[in-house]
Amino acid sequence: MAPHDQTPGSGTPLVAFDVDLTAQELQRRAQVLAALGPQWDPVEVLRGEEAAHALLYSGLDADQQRIHAELVAAGVLPPREGGGRAAA
């Protein structure tokens, strides 16, 4: 056997070990959705986040607007979108 086919220093051959986590991932996602409950509306959550974002940046004075524009131009902050991203 080649050296890479053995556990270093033991002379014991290595054994391939694969784990398929597909079933566990599906179960995890199902549990997350169950925990959120049937009343959870992802589109409404996104609308709320956009409203909070708009409120956060409303009422900026000229200097704050300038700094915000610099941060957007530098890619630190996302651009403020007038139309929003939530589906109607």
ABEGO torsion letter per residue (X at the ends): XBAAABBBGAGBBBBBBBBBAAAAAAAAAAAAAAAAEAABBAAAAAAAAAAAAAAAABGBBAAAAAAAAAAAAAGABBBBBAAEABBX
